[in-house]
Amino acid sequence: MGFYYAAMALNFERLSIGSVAMTRRYFRELVAFVRTATADGAPLRAHPWVRERLARLAVDIEAARMLGLETAWALDQGRVPAAESSMAKVFVSELAQRVADVGAEILGMAGQLHPR
């Protein structure tokens, strides 16, 4: 029964890994930067490709939040959220990478600098 208990524990561990809060915070920081920054003499927020990428991330972040709520609902129903927590973990992990990629794309070379 050891493997069964270990697998059950992993189902609950994935709940904390699949948290969207940090990803949402990074996204909000990126949006705040875009609101004030300029590129090529124009506000960065005026570039359609920037708005498109931020809109896609906003939709994905909302989808990740819904996955988290579905997982919480499964817990509330007394079920072990095996499928839900696995979906949330994979989706949010990949979403965090997309937020970083879009941030680096928007910030360009400045995206490699560490803020003071």
MMTF fields as JSON, N, C-alpha, C and O atoms, coordinates in Angstrom:
{
  "mmtfVersion": "1.0.0",
  "mmtfProducer": "UNKNOWN",
  "numBonds": 463,
  "numAtoms": 464,
  "numGroups": 116,
  "numChains": 1,
  "numModels": 1,
  "chainsPerModel": [1],
  "groupsPerChain": [116],
  "chainIdList": ["A"],
  "bondAtomList": [4, 2, 8, 6, 12, 10, 16, 14, 20, 18, 24, 22, 28, 26, 32, 30, 36, 34, 40, 38, 44, 42, 48, 46, 52, 50, 56, 54, 60, 58, 64, 62, 68, 66, 72, 70, 76, 74, 80, 78, 84, 82, 88, 86, 92, 90, 96, 94, 100, 98, 104, 102, 108, 106, 112, 110, 116, 114, 120, 118, 124, 122, 128, 126, 132, 130, 136, 134, 140, 138, 144, 142, 148, 146, 152, 150, 156, 154, 160, 158, 164, 162, 168, 166, 172, 170, 176, 174, 180, 178, 184, 182, 188, 186, 192, 190, 196, 194, 200, 198, 204, 202, 208, 206, 212, 210, 216, 214, 220, 218, 224, 222, 228, 226, 232, 230, 236, 234, 240, 238, 244, 242, 248, 246, 252, 250, 256, 254, 260, 258, 264, 262, 268, 266, 272, 270, 276, 274, 280, 278, 284, 282, 288, 286, 292, 290, 296, 294, 300, 298, 304, 302, 308, 306, 312, 310, 316, 314, 320, 318, 324, 322, 328, 326, 332, 330, 336, 334, 340, 338, 344, 342, 348, 346, 352, 350, 356, 354, 360, 358, 364, 362, 368, 366, 372, 370, 376, 374, 380, 378, 384, 382, 388, 386, 392, 390, 396, 394, 400, 398, 404, 402, 408, 406, 412, 410, 416, 414, 420, 418, 424, 422, 428, 426, 432, 430, 436, 434, 440, 438, 444, 442, 448, 446, 452, 450, 456, 454, 460, 458],
  "bondOrderList": [1, 1, 1, 1, 1, 1, 1, 1, 1, 1, 1, 1, 1, 1, 1, 1, 1, 1, 1, 1, 1, 1, 1, 1, 1, 1, 1, 1, 1, 1, 1, 1, 1, 1, 1, 1, 1, 1, 1, 1, 1, 1, 1, 1, 1, 1, 1, 1, 1, 1, 1, 1, 1, 1, 1, 1, 1, 1, 1, 1, 1, 1, 1, 1, 1, 1, 1, 1, 1, 1, 1, 1, 1, 1, 1, 1, 1, 1, 1, 1, 1, 1, 1, 1, 1, 1, 1, 1, 1, 1, 1, 1, 1, 1, 1, 1, 1, 1, 1, 1, 1, 1, 1, 1, 1, 1, 1, 1, 1, 1, 1, 1, 1, 1, 1],
  "groupList": [{"groupName": "MET", "atomNameList": ["N", "CA", "C", "O"], "elementList": ["N", "C", "C", "O"], "formalChargeList": [0, 0, 0, 0], "bondAtomList": [1, 0, 2, 1, 3, 2], "bondOrderList": [1, 1, 2], "singleLetterCode": "M", "chemCompType": "L-PEPTIDE LINKING"}, {"groupName": "GLY", "atomNameList": ["N", "CA", "C", "O"], "elementList": ["N", "C", "C", "O"], "formalChargeList": [0, 0, 0, 0], "bondAtomList": [1, 0, 2, 1, 3, 2], "bondOrderList": [1, 1, 2], "singleLetterCode": "G", "chemCompType": "PEPTIDE LINKING"}, {"groupName": "PHE", "atomNameList": ["N", "CA", "C", "O"], "elementList": ["N", "C", "C", "O"], "formalChargeList": [0, 0, 0, 0], "bondAtomList": [1, 0, 2, 1, 3, 2], "bondOrderList": [1, 1, 2], "singleLetterCode": "F", "chemCompType": "L-PEPTIDE LINKING"}, {"groupName": "TYR", "atomNameList": ["N", "CA", "C", "O"], "elementList": ["N", "C", "C", "O"], "formalChargeList": [0, 0, 0, 0], "bondAtomList": [1, 0, 2, 1, 3, 2], "bondOrderList": [1, 1, 2], "singleLetterCode": "Y", "chemCompType": "L-PEPTIDE LINKING"}, {"groupName": "ALA", "atomNameList": ["N", "CA", "C", "O"], "elementList": ["N", "C", "C", "O"], "formalChargeList": [0, 0, 0, 0], "bondAtomList": [1, 0, 2, 1, 3, 2], "bondOrderList": [1, 1, 2], "singleLetterCode": "A", "chemCompType": "L-PEPTIDE LINKING"}, {"groupName": "LEU", "atomNameList": ["N", "CA", "C", "O"], "elementList": ["N", "C", "C", "O"], "formalChargeList": [0, 0, 0, 0], "bondAtomList": [1, 0, 2, 1, 3, 2], "bondOrderList": [1, 1, 2], "singleLetterCode": "L", "chemCompType": "L-PEPTIDE LINKING"}, {"groupName": "ASN", "atomNameList": ["N", "CA", "C", "O"], "elementList": ["N", "C", "C", "O"], "formalChargeList": [0, 0, 0, 0], "bondAtomList": [1, 0, 2, 1, 3, 2], "bondOrderList": [1, 1, 2], "singleLetterCode": "N", "chemCompType": "L-PEPTIDE LINKING"}, {"groupName": "GLU", "atomNameList": ["N", "CA", "C", "O"], "elementList": ["N", "C", "C", "O"], "formalChargeList": [0, 0, 0, 0], "bondAtomList": [1, 0, 2, 1, 3, 2], "bondOrderList": [1, 1, 2], "singleLetterCode": "E", "chemCompType": "L-PEPTIDE LINKING"}, {"groupName": "ARG", "atomNameList": ["N", "CA", "C", "O"], "elementList": ["N", "C", "C", "O"], "formalChargeList": [0, 0, 0, 0], "bondAtomList": [1, 0, 2, 1, 3, 2], "bondOrderList": [1, 1, 2], "singleLetterCode": "R", "chemCompType": "L-PEPTIDE LINKING"}, {"groupName": "SER", "atomNameList": ["N", "CA", "C", "O"], "elementList": ["N", "C", "C", "O"], "formalChargeList": [0, 0, 0, 0], "bondAtomList": [1, 0, 2, 1, 3, 2], "bondOrderList": [1, 1, 2], "singleLetterCode": "S", "chemCompType": "L-PEPTIDE LINKING"}, {"groupName": "ILE", "atomNameList": ["N", "CA", "C", "O"], "elementList": ["N", "C", "C", "O"], "formalChargeList": [0, 0, 0, 0], "bondAtomList": [1, 0, 2, 1, 3, 2], "bondOrderList": [1, 1, 2], "singleLetterCode": "I", "chemCompType": "L-PEPTIDE LINKING"}, {"groupName": "VAL", "atomNameList": ["N", "CA", "C", "O"], "elementList": ["N", "C", "C", "O"], "formalChargeList": [0, 0, 0, 0], "bondAtomList": [1, 0, 2, 1, 3, 2], "bondOrderList": [1, 1, 2], "singleLetterCode": "V", "chemCompType": "L-PEPTIDE LINKING"}, {"groupName": "THR", "atomNameList": ["N", "CA", "C", "O"], "elementList": ["N", "C", "C", "O"], "formalChargeList": [0, 0, 0, 0], "bondAtomList": [1, 0, 2, 1, 3, 2], "bondOrderList": [1, 1, 2], "singleLetterCode": "T", "chemCompType": "L-PEPTIDE LINKING"}, {"groupName": "ASP", "atomNameList": ["N", "CA", "C", "O"], "elementList": ["N", "C", "C", "O"], "formalChargeList": [0, 0, 0, 0], "bondAtomList": [1, 0, 2, 1, 3, 2], "bondOrderList": [1, 1, 2], "singleLetterCode": "D", "chemCompType": "L-PEPTIDE LINKING"}, {"groupName": "PRO", "atomNameList": ["N", "CA", "C", "O"], "elementList": ["N", "C", "C", "O"], "formalChargeList": [0, 0, 0, 0], "bondAtomList": [1, 0, 2, 1, 3, 2], "bondOrderList": [1, 1, 2], "singleLetterCode": "P", "chemCompType": "L-PEPTIDE LINKING"}, {"groupName": "HIS", "atomNameList": ["N", "CA", "C", "O"], "elementList": ["N", "C", "C", "O"], "formalChargeList": [0, 0, 0, 0], "bondAtomList": [1, 0, 2, 1, 3, 2], "bondOrderList": [1, 1, 2], "singleLetterCode": "H", "chemCompType": "L-PEPTIDE LINKING"}, {"groupName": "TRP", "atomNameList": ["N", "CA", "C", "O"], "elementList": ["N", "C", "C", "O"], "formalChargeList": [0, 0, 0, 0], "bondAtomList": [1, 0, 2, 1, 3, 2], "bondOrderList": [1, 1, 2], "singleLetterCode": "W", "chemCompType": "L-PEPTIDE LINKING"}, {"groupName": "GLN", "atomNameList": ["N", "CA", "C", "O"], "elementList": ["N", "C", "C", "O"], "formalChargeList": [0, 0, 0, 0], "bondAtomList": [1, 0, 2, 1, 3, 2], "bondOrderList": [1, 1, 2], "singleLetterCode": "Q", "chemCompType": "L-PEPTIDE LINKING"}, {"groupName": "LYS", "atomNameList": ["N", "CA", "C", "O"], "elementList": ["N", "C", "C", "O"], "formalChargeList": [0, 0, 0, 0], "bondAtomList": [1, 0, 2, 1, 3, 2], "bondOrderList": [1, 1, 2], "singleLetterCode": "K", "chemCompType": "L-PEPTIDE LINKING"}],
  "groupTypeList": [0, 1, 2, 3, 3, 4, 4, 0, 4, 5, 6, 2, 7, 8, 5, 9, 10, 1, 9, 11, 4, 0, 12, 8, 8, 3, 2, 8, 7, 5, 11, 4, 2, 11, 8, 12, 4, 12, 4, 13, 1, 4, 14, 5, 8, 4, 15, 14, 16, 11, 8, 7, 8, 5, 4, 8, 5, 4, 11, 13, 10, 7, 4, 4, 8, 0, 5, 1, 5, 7, 12, 4, 16, 4, 5, 13, 17, 1, 8, 11, 14, 4, 4, 7, 9, 9, 0, 4, 18, 11, 2, 11, 9, 7, 5, 4, 17, 8, 11, 4, 13, 11, 1, 4, 7, 10, 5, 1, 0, 4, 1, 17, 5, 15, 14, 8],
  "groupIdList": [1, 2, 3, 4, 5, 6, 7, 8, 9, 10, 11, 12, 13, 14, 15, 16, 17, 18, 19, 20, 21, 22, 23, 24, 25, 26, 27, 28, 29, 30, 31, 32, 33, 34, 35, 36, 37, 38, 39, 40, 41, 42, 43, 44, 45, 46, 47, 48, 49, 50, 51, 52, 53, 54, 55, 56, 57, 58, 59, 60, 61, 62, 63, 64, 65, 66, 67, 68, 69, 70, 71, 72, 73, 74, 75, 76, 77, 78, 79, 80, 81, 82, 83, 84, 85, 86, 87, 88, 89, 90, 91, 92, 93, 94, 95, 96, 97, 98, 99, 100, 101, 102, 103, 104, 105, 106, 107, 108, 109, 110, 111, 112, 113, 114, 115, 116],
  "secStructList": [7, 2, 2, 2, 2, 2, 2, 2, 2, 2, 2, 2, 2, 2, 2, 2, 2, 6, 7, 7, 2, 2, 2, 2, 2, 2, 2, 2, 2, 2, 2, 2, 2, 2, 2, 2, 7, 3, 3, 6, 6, 3, 3, 4, 4, 4, 7, 2, 2, 2, 2, 2, 2, 2, 2, 2, 2, 2, 2, 2, 2, 2, 2, 2, 2, 2, 2, 2, 2, 2, 2, 2, 2, 2, 2, 2, 6, 6, 7, 7, 7, 2, 2, 2, 2, 2, 2, 2, 2, 2, 2, 2, 2, 2, 2, 2, 2, 2, 2, 2, 2, 2, 2, 2, 2, 2, 2, 4, 4, 4, 4, 4, 1, 7, 7, 7],
  "xCoordList": [0.821, 0.0, 0.858, 0.329, 2.187, 3.051, 2.962, 2.895, 2.96, 2.877, 1.542, 1.484, 0.477, -0.843, -0.848, -1.357, -0.281, -0.256, 0.649, 0.337, 1.756, 2.649, 1.951, 2.057, 1.247, 0.522, -0.584, -0.817, -1.257, -2.311, -1.711, -2.293, -0.569, 0.086, 0.491, 0.385, 0.953, 1.334, 0.133, 0.276, -1.031, -2.225, -2.469, -2.848, -2.254, -2.458, -1.276, -1.459, -0.076, 1.094, 0.962, 1.382, 0.391, 0.225, -0.668, -0.596, -1.5, -2.375, -1.564, -1.906, -0.504, 0.295, 1.171, 1.464, 1.593, 2.418, 1.581, 2.094, 0.322, -0.547, -1.148, -2.194, -0.515, -1.039, -0.766, 0.353, -1.773, -1.661, -1.307, -1.058, -1.279, -1.091, 0.229, 0.247, 1.316, 2.605, 2.642, 3.163, 2.092, 2.045, 1.214, 1.579, 0.116, -0.735, 0.001, -0.126, 0.77, 1.533, 2.558, 2.684, 3.296, 4.269, 3.578, 4.098, 2.417, 1.665, 1.268, 1.401, 0.789, 0.393, 1.583, 1.443, 2.746, 3.948, 4.311, 4.723, 4.162, 4.433, 3.454, 3.866, 2.183, 1.181, 1.488, 1.371, 1.875, 2.216, 3.402, 3.426, 4.369, 5.516, 5.078, 5.484, 4.254, 3.809, 3.017, 3.079, 2.285, 1.486, 2.355, 1.91, 3.58, 4.412, 5.587, 6.168, 5.955, 7.166, 6.896, 5.764, 7.98, 7.91, 8.91, 9.909, 8.614, 9.521, 9.421, 8.325, 10.551, 10.582, 9.787, 9.15, 9.824, 9.159, 7.659, 7.013, 7.089, 5.649, 5.421, 6.261, 4.284, 3.995, 3.971, 3.432, 4.547, 4.602, 3.202, 2.964, 2.284, 0.91, 0.2, -0.857, 0.741, 0.122, 0.439, -0.204, 1.412, 1.793, 0.787, 0.582, 0.155, -0.853, -0.304, -1.014, 0.923, 1.459, 1.629, 1.511, 1.907, 2.042, 0.675, 0.531, -0.323, -1.676, -2.196, -2.859, -1.892, -2.356, -1.737, -2.434, -0.452, 0.207, -0.28, -0.467, -0.481, -0.992, -2.429, -2.798, -3.231, -4.614, -4.633, -5.419, -3.777, -3.713, -3.306, -3.866, -2.334, -1.918, -3.046, -3.244, -3.784, -4.896, -5.938, -6.461, -6.238, -7.205, -6.662, -7.391, -5.394, -4.801, -4.753, -4.951, -4.491, -4.462, -5.848, -5.987, -6.867, -8.24, -8.579, -9.241, -8.132, -8.364, -7.659, -8.211, -6.45, -5.723, -6.453, -6.504, -7.013, -7.785, -9.008, -9.356, -9.651, -10.812, -10.41, -11.144, -9.256, -8.768, -8.551, -8.863, -8.015, -7.829, -9.144, -9.257, -10.139, -11.456, -12.095, -12.762, -11.889, -12.428, -11.768, -12.425, -10.478, -9.764, -10.29, -10.504, -10.495, -11.03, -12.434, -12.79, -13.223, -14.575, -14.517, -15.301, -13.582, -13.447, -13.08, -13.608, -12.19, -11.835, -13.042, -13.272, -13.808, -14.986, -16.016, -16.771, -16.053, -16.968, -16.445, -17.114, -15.248, -14.674, -13.942, -13.614, -13.682, -12.971, -11.483, -11.072, -10.696, -9.271, -9.128, -9.478, -8.621, -8.589, -7.409, -6.571, -7.337, -6.192, -6.087, -5.048, -7.139, -7.099, -7.025, -6.26, -7.811, -7.855, -6.509, -6.037, -5.894, -4.618, -3.522, -2.628, -3.573, -2.582, -2.733, -1.743, -3.978, -4.211, -3.735, -3.081, -4.059, -3.666, -2.156, -1.604, -1.483, -0.029, 0.64, 1.517, 0.234, 0.842, 0.512, 1.393, -0.755, -1.168, -0.478, 0.013, -0.432, 0.167, 1.685, 2.275, 2.323, 3.766, 4.088, 5.017, 3.315, 3.529, 3.155, 3.792, 2.129, 1.715, 2.801, 3.066, 3.42, 4.508, 5.636, 6.228, 5.924, 6.962, 6.531, 7.342, 5.239, 4.749, 4.805, 5.154, 4.469, 4.548, 5.996, 6.255, 6.926, 8.34, 8.78, 9.509, 8.347, 8.72, 8.169, 8.885, 6.893, 6.283, 6.946, 7.186, 7.24, 7.929, 9.277, 9.635, 10.027, 11.331, 11.184, 12.001, 10.152, 9.917, 9.558, 10.06, 8.702, 8.277, 9.407, 9.638, 10.103, 11.16, 12.434, 13.266, 12.585, 13.8, 15.013, 14.964, 16.094, 17.34, 17.179, 17.857, 16.303, 16.085, 15.469, 15.553, 14.858, 14.269, 15.291, 14.941, 16.544, 17.609, 18.218, 19.056, 17.804, 18.349, 17.564, 16.369, 18.218, 17.58, 17.237, 18.104, 15.974, 15.615, 16.313, 16.604, 16.575, 17.22, 16.198, 16.553],
  "yCoordList": [-1.21, 0.0, 1.263, 2.37, 1.106, 2.275, 3.134, 4.359, 2.506, 3.26, 3.999, 5.14, 3.336, 3.968, 5.235, 6.27, 5.156, 6.324, 7.418, 8.602, 7.033, 8.028, 8.728, 9.945, 7.972, 8.557, 9.482, 10.542, 9.092, 9.932, 11.241, 12.307, 11.17, 12.379, 13.299, 14.52, 12.722, 13.534, 14.27, 15.391, 13.663, 14.348, 15.643, 16.656, 15.613, 16.808, 17.771, 18.983, 17.255, 18.111, 18.953, 20.11, 18.395, 19.127, 20.349, 21.285, 20.349, 21.493, 22.754, 23.814, 22.662, 23.851, 24.219, 25.397, 23.238, 23.533, 24.236, 25.088, 23.899, 24.453, 25.802, 26.172, 26.536, 27.825, 28.891, 29.014, 29.639, 30.639, 32.016, 32.937, 32.183, 33.51, 34.16, 35.341, 33.428, 34.017, 34.406, 35.461, 33.555, 33.85, 35.103, 35.941, 35.227, 36.414, 37.667, 38.725, 37.55, 38.705, 39.154, 40.352, 38.221, 38.574, 39.208, 40.155, 38.691, 39.26, 40.7, 41.575, 40.951, 42.321, 43.274, 44.433, 42.793, 43.63, 43.938, 45.055, 42.962, 43.17, 44.185, 45.062, 44.083, 45.034, 46.436, 47.406, 46.558, 47.869, 48.479, 49.685, 47.665, 48.165, 48.635, 49.706, 47.842, 48.17, 49.477, 50.23, 49.751, 50.986, 52.24, 53.292, 52.142, 53.339, 53.384, 54.451, 52.279, 52.212, 52.681, 52.675, 53.084, 53.455, 52.62, 52.144, 52.453, 51.747, 52.416, 52.641, 52.727, 53.392, 54.689, 55.034, 55.402, 56.696, 56.635, 57.68, 55.454, 55.309, 54.521, 53.71, 54.758, 53.959, 52.472, 52.072, 51.684, 50.24, 49.643, 48.696, 50.208, 49.704, 49.959, 49.376, 50.798, 51.105, 50.056, 50.03, 49.201, 48.182, 47.028, 46.43, 46.71, 45.634, 44.285, 43.538, 43.948, 42.647, 42.538, 41.444, 43.656, 43.642, 43.399, 42.573, 44.13, 43.949, 42.539, 41.96, 41.989, 40.634, 39.603, 38.717, 39.711, 38.739, 38.858, 37.854, 40.099, 40.295, 39.779, 39.216, 39.965, 39.461, 37.939, 37.362, 37.281, 35.819, 35.333, 34.365, 36.01, 35.626, 35.837, 35.012, 36.927, 37.192, 36.08, 35.645, 35.622, 34.535, 33.253, 32.538, 32.962, 31.743, 31.784, 30.761, 32.955, 33.086, 32.845, 32.22, 33.332, 33.082, 31.599, 31.05, 30.951, 29.502, 28.742, 27.783, 29.161, 28.519, 28.719, 27.816, 29.905, 30.166, 29.254, 28.756, 29.039, 28.148, 26.706, 25.997, 26.273, 24.932, 24.814, 23.786, 25.871, 25.868, 25.787, 25.082, 26.514, 26.457, 25.085, 24.595, 24.469, 23.117, 22.123, 21.224, 22.291, 21.428, 21.633, 20.67, 22.892, 23.185, 22.607, 22.114, 22.669, 22.109, 20.596, 20.041, 19.931, 18.479, 18.15, 17.2, 18.929, 18.725, 18.933, 18.167, 19.972, 20.282, 19.154, 18.943, 18.438, 17.32, 16.039, 15.006, 16.11, 14.953, 14.008, 12.887, 14.444, 13.601, 13.915, 14.998, 12.969, 13.189, 13.776, 13.114, 15.004, 15.681, 15.254, 16.083, 13.985, 13.467, 14.119, 14.688, 14.043, 14.61, 16.127, 16.734, 16.741, 18.193, 18.785, 19.75, 18.196, 18.739, 18.513, 19.348, 17.403, 17.155, 18.156, 18.693, 18.409, 19.397, 20.775, 21.476, 21.166, 22.489, 22.613, 23.648, 21.588, 21.627, 21.82, 22.672, 21.035, 21.135, 22.475, 23.139, 22.872, 24.106, 25.315, 26.175, 25.395, 26.559, 26.565, 27.635, 25.405, 25.354, 25.888, 26.677, 25.455, 25.936, 27.406, 28.142, 27.832, 29.233, 30.139, 31.213, 29.713, 30.505, 30.697, 31.773, 29.665, 29.776, 30.738, 31.516, 30.685, 31.605, 33.049, 33.938, 33.296, 34.658, 35.148, 36.291, 34.291, 34.672, 34.921, 35.875, 34.08, 34.253, 35.551, 36.293, 35.823, 37.056, 38.266, 39.273, 38.173, 39.272, 39.554, 40.712, 38.509, 38.688, 39.252, 40.062, 38.828, 39.333, 40.821, 41.597, 41.216, 42.612, 43.499, 44.584, 43.042, 43.85, 43.877, 44.77, 42.911, 42.859, 42.608, 41.813, 43.289, 43.1, 43.53, 42.997, 44.474, 44.913, 43.803, 43.845, 42.821, 41.701, 40.803, 39.955, 40.984, 40.165, 40.814, 40.21, 42.043, 42.761, 42.448, 42.161, 42.501, 42.279, 43.644, 44.514, 43.844, 45.147, 45.358, 44.401, 46.591, 46.894, 47.042, 47.297],
  "zCoordList": [0.0, 0.0, 0.0, -0.109, 0.123, 0.182, -1.067, -0.969, -2.252, -3.496, -3.593, -4.051, -3.157, -3.188, -2.341, -2.771, -1.139, -0.249, -0.808, -0.685, -1.416, -2.022, -3.188, -3.333, -4.01, -5.135, -4.634, -5.215, -3.575, -2.996, -2.477, -2.677, -1.822, -1.319, -2.471, -2.355, -3.578, -4.737, -5.321, -5.809, -5.279, -5.773, -5.003, -5.592, -3.704, -2.899, -3.022, -2.911, -3.247, -3.428, -4.682, -4.698, -5.724, -6.981, -6.808, -7.604, -5.788, -5.553, -5.31, -5.834, -4.532, -4.259, -5.443, -5.649, -6.221, -7.396, -8.452, -9.178, -8.547, -9.566, -9.201, -9.735, -8.311, -7.887, -8.942, -9.439, -9.268, -10.325, -9.766, -10.544, -8.458, -7.866, -8.268, -8.615, -8.231, -8.579, -10.061, -10.421, -10.899, -12.328, -12.579, -13.404, -11.88, -12.017, -11.56, -12.176, -10.484, -10.004, -11.034, -11.289, -11.632, -12.668, -13.873, -14.463, -14.234, -15.345, -15.035, -15.89, -13.838, -13.458, -13.482, -13.872, -13.07, -13.141, -14.587, -14.899, -15.464, -16.879, -17.468, -18.227, -17.137, -17.625, -17.107, -17.856, -15.848, -15.294, -16.038, -16.286, -16.388, -17.15, -18.53, -18.98, -19.2, -20.561, -20.568, -21.54, -19.51, -19.446, -19.462, -19.921, -18.968, -18.844, -19.801, -19.994, -20.402, -21.227, -22.661, -23.145, -23.309, -24.72, -25.499, -24.96, -26.786, -27.695, -29.059, -29.572, -29.631, -30.94, -30.938, -31.934, -29.826, -29.728, -29.501, -29.426, -29.389, -29.163, -27.876, -27.485, -27.215, -26.018, -26.368, -27.4, -25.514, -25.756, -25.846, -26.595, -25.074, -25.072, -26.403, -26.648, -27.252, -28.542, -29.608, -30.657, -29.355, -30.331, -30.287, -29.231, -31.427, -31.438, -30.994, -30.32, -31.342, -30.966, -29.463, -28.91, -28.782, -27.319, -26.686, -25.785, -27.171, -26.63, -26.87, -26.01, -28.042, -28.369, -27.43, -26.935, -27.187, -26.309, -24.861, -24.174, -24.41, -23.055, -22.936, -21.905, -23.967, -23.93, -23.865, -23.113, -24.645, -24.594, -23.201, -22.686, -22.602, -21.248, -20.247, -19.355, -20.383, -19.466, -19.542, -18.516, -20.751, -20.922, -20.298, -19.61, -20.534, -19.974, -18.455, -17.799, -17.894, -16.43, -15.861, -14.809, -16.538, -16.073, -16.18, -15.299, -17.248, -17.384, -16.263, -15.723, -15.91, -14.816, -13.49, -12.656, -13.308, -12.088, -12.018, -10.947, -13.15, -13.191, -12.873, -12.185, -13.366, -13.017, -11.509, -10.907, -10.908, -9.458, -8.708, -7.705, -9.201, -8.567, -8.723, -7.812, -9.882, -10.088, -9.133, -8.608, -8.918, -7.977, -6.558, -5.822, -6.183, -4.851, -4.693, -3.622, -5.753, -5.702, -5.492, -4.722, -6.181, -6.012, -4.556, -3.979, -3.98, -2.573, -1.675, -0.739, -1.965, -1.172, -1.246, -0.296, -2.353, -2.519, -1.866, -1.894, -1.278, -0.612, -1.545, -1.159, -2.768, -3.732, -3.706, -3.292, -4.146, -4.347, -5.746, -6.723, -5.865, -7.154, -8.021, -8.377, -8.357, -9.11, -10.483, -10.818, -11.274, -12.632, -12.587, -13.336, -11.718, -11.652, -11.246, -11.849, -10.214, -9.755, -10.785, -10.926, -11.504, -12.554, -13.688, -14.184, -14.1, -15.161, -14.734, -15.506, -13.508, -13.023, -12.943, -13.315, -12.469, -12.334, -13.685, -13.827, -14.681, -16.003, -16.65, -17.196, -16.59, -17.244, -16.639, -17.369, -15.302, -14.652, -14.84, -14.992, -14.832, -15.088, -16.48, -16.652, -17.466, -18.825, -18.966, -19.719, -18.248, -18.277, -17.697, -18.235, -16.616, -16.034, -17.045, -17.126, -17.803, -18.839, -19.942, -20.444, -20.324, -21.361, -20.891, -21.669, -19.635, -19.093, -19.146, -19.524, -18.771, -18.833, -20.276, -20.545, -21.191, -22.6, -23.176, -23.848, -22.91, -23.412, -22.765, -23.431, -21.481, -20.805, -21.427, -21.642, -21.718, -22.351, -23.757, -24.193, -24.461, -25.818, -25.787, -26.601, -24.862, -24.767, -24.259, -24.792, -23.235, -22.641, -23.478, -23.321, -24.355, -25.172, -24.299, -23.36, -24.613, -23.851, -22.387, -21.508, -22.128, -20.745, -19.897, -18.67, -20.534, -19.818, -19.158, -18.337, -19.509, -18.914, -17.686, -17.016, -17.383, -16.24, -14.985, -15.049, -13.865, -12.566, -11.968, -11.886, -11.546, -10.948, -9.619, -8.901, -9.299, -8.004, -6.919, -5.768]
}
